[in-house]
Amino acid sequence: MHSSSDDGPDLRKEWLQQRTHGALSRFHDRTPLIYRKRIEVPQQVTEWVAGWGGGSLFLTGAIGVGKTHTAWETCRLWLKAFYGPDRPWNGAANIYTHRSTALFDALRPDGPDEIRRTLIKTLQEADLVYIDDLAAAKVTEWTQERLFEIFDERYINQRPVIVTSDVLPPNLGPVTGPRVASRLGEMCRGSIVLMEGDDRRKQVAA
């Protein structure tokens, strides 16, 4: 029979494995079908996942190079690392993913105020937020202000975001507003990944 001191590390490892498996299964279930296939990610992404420095990740490149698929795979890798045996237990991880168009629509002023405020608070406090195709959304001054509430809170508390966009952070000002663009540029400093290649959708169609 093992002593309690011998059992401790083994029990913790088993406990973490169970929670990792459960978290990854739940994330898999809510991942869009087209993005469930495992893919290789750029080396910069692997380094970002391993770094845990509180920084954020910005994936940019032309349409169709695989930014969105890479971002979903990055979220999965981040989630797996979150439960790593070398990391202190901080509770279950919360990841929230949004297309920019759906997010901006949910932040509109004519929607229920309580639902909007709950969404903002959730995105401020989540362990990881992923916003897809940030430059695609149509913007108003109102939604820029709400977006600033989200990004400023994450900025000052060093909570990471993953953003995909076909333009670089300094060029996002017309969509996000200059204050968000400035914060996002600093949050992603050193972790802006330029993805290159042909339009994969055209290849599939051919």
Buried (B, 14 or more C-beta within 10 A) or exposed (E): EEEEEEEEEEEEEEEBEEBBEEBBEEBEEEBEEEBEEEEEBBEBBEEBBEEBEEBBBBBBBEEBBBBBBBBBBBBBBBBBBBBEEEEEEEEEBEBBBBBBBEBBBBBEEEEEEEEBEEBBEEBBBBBBBBBBBBBBBEBEEEBBBBBBBBBBBBBEEEBBBBBBBBEBBEEBBEBBBEBBBBBBBEBBEEBBBEBEEEEEEEEEEE
